[in-house]
Amino acid sequence: MISPTVGRVVWFHPNKGDALDFSDQPLAAIVTYVWSDTMVNLAVFDSNGLSHARTSVPLLQDGNPNNYSYYCEWMPYQKGQAAKTEALEAKVAKNAFGEPIK
């Protein structure tokens, strides 16, 4: 799981009928407030670069089911970087005696 922080970029998927629901592409958004690892506030940018506020947006990750009409998610690049970091951390992990685990 990637912990969200203010300033991180995510993809926003609006619900049907939202004024921002006019494209088949996700919209770029910046996290402006973190409620939890699965709930954030966003500044969402439309295709013209205008910002729109969205509050209490579910952040889907780690295979969480999408039970929401709108949500945000990490971009594939961010998911890949997180996976590489986890693999590196596991590789350099140490056992209870402080010795590297091979």
N, CA, C and O atoms as a GROMACS GRO file, in nm:
protein
  408
    1MET      N    1   0.084  -0.118   0.000
    1MET     CA    2   0.000   0.000   0.000
    1MET      C    3   0.089   0.124   0.000
    1MET      O    4   0.187   0.132   0.074
    2ILE      N    5   0.053   0.219  -0.083
    2ILE     CA    6   0.125   0.346  -0.089
    2ILE      C    7   0.049   0.445   0.000
    2ILE      O    8  -0.070   0.467  -0.019
    3SER      N    9   0.118   0.503   0.095
    3SER     CA   10   0.053   0.601   0.182
    3SER      C   11   0.044   0.735   0.108
    3SER      O   12   0.144   0.786   0.060
    4PRO      N   13  -0.075   0.791   0.100
    4PRO     CA   14  -0.089   0.919   0.031
    4PRO      C   15  -0.033   1.032   0.116
    4PRO      O   16  -0.039   1.029   0.239
    5THR      N   17   0.022   1.133   0.049
    5THR     CA   18   0.070   1.254   0.115
    5THR      C   19   0.027   1.374   0.032
    5THR      O   20   0.005   1.363  -0.089
    6VAL      N   21   0.015   1.488   0.098
    6VAL     CA   22  -0.024   1.610   0.029
    6VAL      C   23   0.078   1.642  -0.081
    6VAL      O   24   0.199   1.638  -0.058
    7GLY      N   25   0.028   1.674  -0.199
    7GLY     CA   26   0.113   1.708  -0.312
    7GLY      C   27   0.134   1.595  -0.411
    7GLY      O   28   0.182   1.620  -0.522
    8ARG      N   29   0.098   1.473  -0.375
    8ARG     CA   30   0.114   1.360  -0.467
    8ARG      C   31   0.008   1.367  -0.577
    8ARG      O   32  -0.102   1.419  -0.555
    9VAL      N   33   0.041   1.316  -0.693
    9VAL     CA   34  -0.048   1.317  -0.808
    9VAL      C   35  -0.117   1.181  -0.821
    9VAL      O   36  -0.053   1.077  -0.807
   10VAL      N   37  -0.247   1.184  -0.847
   10VAL     CA   38  -0.326   1.063  -0.868
   10VAL      C   39  -0.414   1.081  -0.991
   10VAL      O   40  -0.425   1.191  -1.045
   11TRP      N   41  -0.475   0.974  -1.035
   11TRP     CA   42  -0.576   0.979  -1.141
   11TRP      C   43  -0.713   0.981  -1.075
   11TRP      O   44  -0.741   0.902  -0.985
   12PHE      N   45  -0.800   1.072  -1.120
   12PHE     CA   46  -0.936   1.083  -1.069
   12PHE      C   47  -1.033   1.032  -1.174
   12PHE      O   48  -1.022   1.066  -1.291
   13HIS      N   49  -1.128   0.951  -1.130
   13HIS     CA   50  -1.234   0.898  -1.216
   13HIS      C   51  -1.367   0.951  -1.164
   13HIS      O   52  -1.414   0.908  -1.058
   14PRO      N   53  -1.430   1.046  -1.236
   14PRO     CA   54  -1.556   1.103  -1.189
   14PRO      C   55  -1.672   1.006  -1.205
   14PRO      O   56  -1.665   0.909  -1.281
   15ASN      N   57  -1.779   1.034  -1.132
   15ASN     CA   58  -1.898   0.949  -1.147
   15ASN      C   59  -1.979   0.997  -1.267
   15ASN      O   60  -1.959   1.108  -1.316
   16LYS      N   61  -2.068   0.914  -1.313
   16LYS     CA   62  -2.155   0.949  -1.425
   16LYS      C   63  -2.243   1.066  -1.384
   16LYS      O   64  -2.299   1.067  -1.274
   17GLY      N   65  -2.254   1.164  -1.470
   17GLY     CA   66  -2.334   1.281  -1.440
   17GLY      C   67  -2.255   1.394  -1.378
   17GLY      O   68  -2.304   1.507  -1.371
   18ASP      N   69  -2.131   1.367  -1.333
   18ASP     CA   70  -2.044   1.473  -1.280
   18ASP      C   71  -2.007   1.566  -1.396
   18ASP      O   72  -1.991   1.520  -1.510
   19ALA      N   73  -1.994   1.694  -1.369
   19ALA     CA   74  -1.956   1.791  -1.472
   19ALA      C   75  -1.821   1.755  -1.535
   19ALA      O   76  -1.792   1.798  -1.647
   20LEU      N   77  -1.739   1.678  -1.466
   20LEU     CA   78  -1.608   1.638  -1.518
   20LEU      C   79  -1.613   1.507  -1.597
   20LEU      O   80  -1.510   1.462  -1.648
   21ASP      N   81  -1.730   1.447  -1.609
   21ASP     CA   82  -1.742   1.318  -1.678
   21ASP      C   83  -1.768   1.342  -1.828
   21ASP      O   84  -1.882   1.334  -1.874
   22PHE      N   85  -1.661   1.370  -1.901
   22PHE     CA   86  -1.676   1.396  -2.044
   22PHE      C   87  -1.566   1.329  -2.126
   22PHE      O   88  -1.555   1.354  -2.246
   23SER      N   89  -1.486   1.246  -2.063
   23SER     CA   90  -1.374   1.184  -2.132
   23SER      C   91  -1.360   1.039  -2.088
   23SER      O   92  -1.402   1.000  -1.979
   24ASP      N   93  -1.299   0.960  -2.174
   24ASP     CA   94  -1.271   0.821  -2.138
   24ASP      C   95  -1.136   0.809  -2.067
   24ASP      O   96  -1.094   0.699  -2.031
   25GLN      N   97  -1.068   0.922  -2.047
   25GLN     CA   98  -0.939   0.922  -1.980
   25GLN      C   99  -0.956   0.969  -1.835
   25GLN      O  100  -1.044   1.050  -1.805
   26PRO      N  101  -0.870   0.918  -1.746
   26PRO     CA  102  -0.874   0.969  -1.609
   26PRO      C  103  -0.823   1.113  -1.608
   26PRO      O  104  -0.753   1.155  -1.700
   27LEU      N  105  -0.857   1.187  -1.505
   27LEU     CA  106  -0.813   1.326  -1.490
   27LEU      C  107  -0.700   1.334  -1.388
   27LEU      O  108  -0.700   1.262  -1.288
   28ALA      N  109  -0.605   1.422  -1.414
   28ALA     CA  110  -0.496   1.444  -1.320
   28ALA      C  111  -0.550   1.517  -1.198
   28ALA      O  112  -0.634   1.605  -1.209
   29ALA      N  113  -0.500   1.479  -1.081
   29ALA     CA  114  -0.543   1.542  -0.956
   29ALA      C  115  -0.427   1.544  -0.858
   29ALA      O  116  -0.340   1.457  -0.861
   30ILE      N  117  -0.427   1.644  -0.772
   30ILE     CA  118  -0.326   1.656  -0.668
   30ILE      C  119  -0.394   1.639  -0.532
   30ILE      O  120  -0.499   1.697  -0.505
   31VAL      N  121  -0.331   1.558  -0.448
   31VAL     CA  122  -0.383   1.536  -0.313
   31VAL      C  123  -0.363   1.665  -0.233
   31VAL      O  124  -0.252   1.717  -0.223
   32THR      N  125  -0.472   1.717  -0.177
   32THR     CA  126  -0.466   1.840  -0.099
   32THR      C  127  -0.487   1.817   0.051
   32THR      O  128  -0.452   1.902   0.132
   33TYR      N  129  -0.542   1.702   0.087
   33TYR     CA  130  -0.561   1.666   0.227
   33TYR      C  131  -0.575   1.515   0.236
   33TYR      O  132  -0.637   1.453   0.150
   34VAL      N  133  -0.518   1.457   0.340
   34VAL     CA  134  -0.524   1.312   0.360
   34VAL      C  135  -0.609   1.282   0.483
   34VAL      O  136  -0.575   1.321   0.594
   35TRP      N  137  -0.720   1.212   0.461
   35TRP     CA  138  -0.804   1.166   0.572
   35TRP      C  139  -0.750   1.034   0.626
   35TRP      O  140  -0.746   1.011   0.747
   36SER      N  141  -0.710   0.946   0.533
   36SER     CA  142  -0.658   0.814   0.570
   36SER      C  143  -0.586   0.757   0.447
   36SER      O  144  -0.575   0.824   0.345
   37ASP      N  145  -0.538   0.634   0.458
   37ASP     CA  146  -0.473   0.570   0.343
   37ASP      C  147  -0.571   0.542   0.229
   37ASP      O  148  -0.530   0.510   0.117
   38THR      N  149  -0.701   0.555   0.257
   38THR     CA  150  -0.801   0.525   0.154
   38THR      C  151  -0.900   0.638   0.129
   38THR      O  152  -1.001   0.617   0.062
   39MET      N  153  -0.872   0.760   0.181
   39MET     CA  154  -0.964   0.873   0.162
   39MET      C  155  -0.884   1.003   0.158
   39MET      O  156  -0.807   1.033   0.249
   40VAL      N  157  -0.903   1.080   0.049
   40VAL     CA  158  -0.828   1.205   0.031
   40VAL      C  159  -0.917   1.316  -0.026
   40VAL      O  160  -1.024   1.288  -0.081
   41ASN      N  161  -0.872   1.440  -0.013
   41ASN     CA  162  -0.931   1.553  -0.084
   41ASN      C  163  -0.841   1.583  -0.202
   41ASN      O  164  -0.720   1.563  -0.195
   42LEU      N  165  -0.900   1.632  -0.312
   42LEU     CA  166  -0.824   1.654  -0.434
   42LEU      C  167  -0.851   1.789  -0.499
   42LEU      O  168  -0.959   1.846  -0.483
   43ALA      N  169  -0.751   1.838  -0.571
   43ALA     CA  170  -0.768   1.944  -0.669
   43ALA      C  171  -0.760   1.870  -0.803
   43ALA      O  172  -0.653   1.825  -0.843
   44VAL      N  173  -0.872   1.858  -0.872
   44VAL     CA  174  -0.880   1.782  -0.997
   44VAL      C  175  -0.869   1.880  -1.113
   44VAL      O  176  -0.930   1.986  -1.111
   45PHE      N  177  -0.792   1.842  -1.214
   45PHE     CA  178  -0.774   1.927  -1.331
   45PHE      C  179  -0.850   1.869  -1.450
   45PHE      O  180  -0.833   1.753  -1.486
   46ASP      N  181  -0.934   1.953  -1.512
   46ASP     CA  182  -1.006   1.906  -1.630
   46ASP      C  183  -0.914   1.913  -1.752
   46ASP      O  184  -0.797   1.951  -1.739
   47SER      N  185  -0.964   1.877  -1.869
   47SER     CA  186  -0.880   1.871  -1.989
   47SER      C  187  -0.831   2.008  -2.034
   47SER      O  188  -0.740   2.016  -2.116
   48ASN      N  189  -0.889   2.116  -1.982
   48ASN     CA  190  -0.843   2.251  -2.013
   48ASN      C  191  -0.749   2.307  -1.906
   48ASN      O  192  -0.702   2.420  -1.918
   49GLY      N  193  -0.721   2.228  -1.803
   49GLY     CA  194  -0.630   2.271  -1.698
   49GLY      C  195  -0.695   2.348  -1.584
   49GLY      O  196  -0.626   2.398  -1.496
   50LEU      N  197  -0.828   2.358  -1.586
   50LEU     CA  198  -0.899   2.425  -1.478
   50LEU      C  199  -0.911   2.331  -1.359
   50LEU      O  200  -0.934   2.211  -1.376
   51SER      N  201  -0.895   2.384  -1.238
   51SER     CA  202  -0.902   2.299  -1.120
   51SER      C  203  -1.041   2.298  -1.061
   51SER      O  204  -1.114   2.396  -1.066
   52HIS      N  205  -1.076   2.184  -1.004
   52HIS     CA  206  -1.206   2.161  -0.941
   52HIS      C  207  -1.180   2.085  -0.811
   52HIS      O  208  -1.105   1.987  -0.810
   53ALA      N  209  -1.241   2.129  -0.702
   53ALA     CA  210  -1.223   2.062  -0.573
   53ALA      C  211  -1.313   1.941  -0.562
   53ALA      O  212  -1.430   1.945  -0.602
   54ARG      N  213  -1.260   1.833  -0.507
   54ARG     CA  214  -1.339   1.715  -0.474
   54ARG      C  215  -1.293   1.670  -0.335
   54ARG      O  216  -1.173   1.653  -0.311
   55THR      N  217  -1.388   1.650  -0.246
   55THR     CA  218  -1.354   1.612  -0.108
   55THR      C  219  -1.397   1.470  -0.078
   55THR      O  220  -1.489   1.415  -0.139
   56SER      N  221  -1.326   1.411   0.017
   56SER     CA  222  -1.355   1.274   0.062
   56SER      C  223  -1.366   1.178  -0.054
   56SER      O  224  -1.467   1.110  -0.072
   57VAL      N  225  -1.260   1.174  -0.133
   57VAL     CA  226  -1.255   1.086  -0.251
   57VAL      C  227  -1.189   0.954  -0.211
   57VAL      O  228  -1.078   0.955  -0.157
   58PRO      N  229  -1.255   0.840  -0.237
   58PRO     CA  230  -1.193   0.711  -0.208
   58PRO      C  231  -1.067   0.691  -0.293
   58PRO      O  232  -1.069   0.715  -0.413
   59LEU      N  233  -0.960   0.646  -0.229
   59LEU     CA  234  -0.836   0.612  -0.298
   59LEU      C  235  -0.828   0.460  -0.305
   59LEU      O  236  -0.806   0.393  -0.204
   60LEU      N  237  -0.847   0.405  -0.425
   60LEU     CA  238  -0.845   0.260  -0.442
   60LEU      C  239  -0.702   0.214  -0.460
   60LEU      O  240  -0.626   0.271  -0.538
   61GLN      N  241  -0.665   0.109  -0.388
   61GLN     CA  242  -0.532   0.050  -0.402
   61GLN      C  243  -0.530  -0.090  -0.343
   61GLN      O  244  -0.618  -0.129  -0.266
   62ASP      N  245  -0.429  -0.165  -0.382
   62ASP     CA  246  -0.410  -0.302  -0.335
   62ASP      C  247  -0.530  -0.390  -0.361
   62ASP      O  248  -0.566  -0.474  -0.278
   63GLY      N  249  -0.593  -0.373  -0.476
   63GLY     CA  250  -0.705  -0.459  -0.513
   63GLY      C  251  -0.833  -0.434  -0.438
   63GLY      O  252  -0.923  -0.518  -0.442
   64ASN      N  253  -0.844  -0.320  -0.369
   64ASN     CA  254  -0.970  -0.288  -0.301
   64ASN      C  255  -1.083  -0.285  -0.403
   64ASN      O  256  -1.065  -0.233  -0.513
   65PRO      N  257  -1.198  -0.339  -0.368
   65PRO     CA  258  -1.310  -0.336  -0.464
   65PRO      C  259  -1.361  -0.194  -0.483
   65PRO      O  260  -1.358  -0.112  -0.391
   66ASN      N  261  -1.407  -0.165  -0.604
   66ASN     CA  262  -1.460  -0.033  -0.633
   66ASN      C  263  -1.609  -0.032  -0.603
   66ASN      O  264  -1.690  -0.069  -0.688
   67ASN      N  265  -1.645   0.010  -0.484
   67ASN     CA  266  -1.785   0.021  -0.444
   67ASN      C  267  -1.833   0.166  -0.451
   67ASN      O  268  -1.935   0.201  -0.392
   68TYR      N  269  -1.759   0.248  -0.523
   68TYR     CA  270  -1.786   0.392  -0.526
   68TYR      C  271  -1.818   0.436  -0.668
   68TYR      O  272  -1.776   0.373  -0.765
   69SER      N  273  -1.893   0.545  -0.681
   69SER     CA  274  -1.924   0.597  -0.813
   69SER      C  275  -1.809   0.683  -0.865
   69SER      O  276  -1.792   0.695  -0.987
   70TYR      N  277  -1.732   0.743  -0.777
   70TYR     CA  278  -1.613   0.818  -0.817
   70TYR      C  279  -1.499   0.774  -0.726
   70TYR      O  280  -1.522   0.730  -0.613
   71TYR      N  281  -1.377   0.785  -0.775
   71TYR     CA  282  -1.262   0.742  -0.697
   71TYR      C  283  -1.134   0.795  -0.760
   71TYR      O  284  -1.136   0.849  -0.870
   72CYS      N  285  -1.024   0.777  -0.690
   72CYS     CA  286  -0.894   0.807  -0.747
   72CYS      C  287  -0.804   0.685  -0.727
   72CYS      O  288  -0.834   0.596  -0.646
   73GLU      N  289  -0.696   0.683  -0.801
   73GLU     CA  290  -0.602   0.571  -0.793
   73GLU      C  291  -0.463   0.622  -0.828
   73GLU      O  292  -0.447   0.727  -0.890
   74TRP      N  293  -0.362   0.545  -0.787
   74TRP     CA  294  -0.226   0.577  -0.823
   74TRP      C  295  -0.205   0.550  -0.971
   74TRP      O  296  -0.270   0.463  -1.029
   75MET      N  297  -0.115   0.625  -1.033
   75MET     CA  298  -0.080   0.602  -1.172
   75MET      C  299   0.007   0.477  -1.182
   75MET      O  300   0.075   0.442  -1.085
   76PRO      N  301   0.006   0.408  -1.297
   76PRO     CA  302   0.087   0.286  -1.311
   76PRO      C  303   0.235   0.307  -1.275
   76PRO      O  304   0.296   0.220  -1.214
   77TYR      N  305   0.292   0.420  -1.312
   77TYR     CA  306   0.432   0.446  -1.280
   77TYR      C  307   0.454   0.442  -1.128
   77TYR      O  308   0.552   0.384  -1.081
   78GLN      N  309   0.364   0.505  -1.054
   78GLN     CA  310   0.379   0.509  -0.908
   78GLN      C  311   0.367   0.369  -0.849
   78GLN      O  312   0.439   0.334  -0.755
   79LYS      N  313   0.277   0.290  -0.903
   79LYS     CA  314   0.263   0.152  -0.855
   79LYS      C  315   0.392   0.073  -0.882
   79LYS      O  316   0.436  -0.005  -0.798
   80GLY      N  317   0.451   0.094  -0.999
   80GLY     CA  318   0.575   0.026  -1.035
   80GLY      C  319   0.690   0.067  -0.944
   80GLY      O  320   0.769  -0.018  -0.901
   81GLN      N  321   0.700   0.196  -0.916
   81GLN     CA  322   0.806   0.244  -0.827
   81GLN      C  323   0.791   0.187  -0.686
   81GLN      O  324   0.890   0.149  -0.623
   82ALA      N  325   0.667   0.180  -0.638
   82ALA     CA  326   0.642   0.124  -0.505
   82ALA      C  327   0.681  -0.024  -0.501
   82ALA      O  328   0.738  -0.070  -0.402
   83ALA      N  329   0.651  -0.098  -0.608
   83ALA     CA  330   0.687  -0.240  -0.613
   83ALA      C  331   0.839  -0.257  -0.613
   83ALA      O  332   0.891  -0.346  -0.547
   84LYS      N  333   0.910  -0.172  -0.687
   84LYS     CA  334   1.056  -0.179  -0.689
   84LYS      C  335   1.114  -0.148  -0.551
   84LYS      O  336   1.209  -0.214  -0.507
   85THR      N  337   1.059  -0.051  -0.484
   85THR     CA  338   1.106  -0.014  -0.350
   85THR      C  339   1.085  -0.129  -0.252
   85THR      O  340   1.174  -0.162  -0.174
   86GLU      N  341   0.967  -0.191  -0.257
   86GLU     CA  342   0.939  -0.304  -0.168
   86GLU      C  343   1.035  -0.419  -0.194
   86GLU      O  344   1.083  -0.483  -0.100
   87ALA      N  345   1.065  -0.446  -0.321
   87ALA     CA  346   1.158  -0.553  -0.355
   87ALA      C  347   1.297  -0.523  -0.302
   87ALA      O  348   1.364  -0.612  -0.249
   88LEU      N  349   1.343  -0.399  -0.316
   88LEU     CA  350   1.474  -0.360  -0.264
   88LEU      C  351   1.479  -0.370  -0.112
   88LEU      O  352   1.578  -0.417  -0.056
   89GLU      N  353   1.373  -0.324  -0.046
   89GLU     CA  354   1.369  -0.331   0.100
   89GLU      C  355   1.374  -0.475   0.148
   89GLU      O  356   1.440  -0.505   0.247
   90ALA      N  357   1.305  -0.564   0.079
   90ALA     CA  358   1.307  -0.706   0.117
   90ALA      C  359   1.446  -0.765   0.096
   90ALA      O  360   1.492  -0.849   0.174
   91LYS      N  361   1.513  -0.720  -0.009
   91LYS     CA  362   1.646  -0.773  -0.041
   91LYS      C  363   1.749  -0.732   0.064
   91LYS      O  364   1.840  -0.810   0.094
   92VAL      N  365   1.737  -0.613   0.118
   92VAL     CA  366   1.836  -0.566   0.216
   92VAL      C  367   1.788  -0.584   0.360
   92VAL      O  368   1.850  -0.533   0.453
   93ALA      N  369   1.679  -0.655   0.377
   93ALA     CA  370   1.627  -0.679   0.513
   93ALA      C  371   1.729  -0.757   0.595
   93ALA      O  372   1.809  -0.833   0.542
   94LYS      N  373   1.723  -0.735   0.724
   94LYS     CA  374   1.815  -0.804   0.814
   94LYS      C  375   1.737  -0.895   0.910
   94LYS      O  376   1.621  -0.869   0.941
   95ASN      N  377   1.804  -1.001   0.954
   95ASN     CA  378   1.739  -1.092   1.049
   95ASN      C  379   1.750  -1.035   1.191
   95ASN      O  380   1.798  -0.924   1.210
   96ALA      N  381   1.706  -1.112   1.289
   96ALA     CA  382   1.703  -1.067   1.428
   96ALA      C  383   1.844  -1.038   1.483
   96ALA      O  384   1.857  -0.966   1.583
   97PHE      N  385   1.948  -1.092   1.419
   97PHE     CA  386   2.084  -1.071   1.465
   97PHE      C  387   2.153  -0.957   1.391
   97PHE      O  388   2.273  -0.934   1.410
   98GLY      N  389   2.078  -0.885   1.305
   98GLY     CA  390   2.135  -0.773   1.231
   98GLY      C  391   2.214  -0.815   1.109
   98GLY      O  392   2.281  -0.733   1.046
   99GLU      N  393   2.205  -0.945   1.075
   99GLU     CA  394   2.278  -0.992   0.958
   99GLU      C  395   2.188  -0.984   0.836
   99GLU      O  396   2.068  -1.008   0.846
  100PRO      N  397   2.246  -0.950   0.721
  100PRO     CA  398   2.165  -0.941   0.598
  100PRO      C  399   2.100  -1.077   0.567
  100PRO      O  400   2.164  -1.181   0.581
  101ILE      N  401   1.979  -1.074   0.524
  101ILE     CA  402   1.909  -1.195   0.480
  101ILE      C  403   1.940  -1.215   0.334
  101ILE      O  404   1.925  -1.123   0.254
  102LYS      N  405   1.984  -1.334   0.299
  102LYS     CA  406   2.022  -1.362   0.159
  102LYS      C  407   1.919  -1.444   0.090
  102LYS      O  408   1.935  -1.477  -0.028
   0.00000   0.00000   0.00000
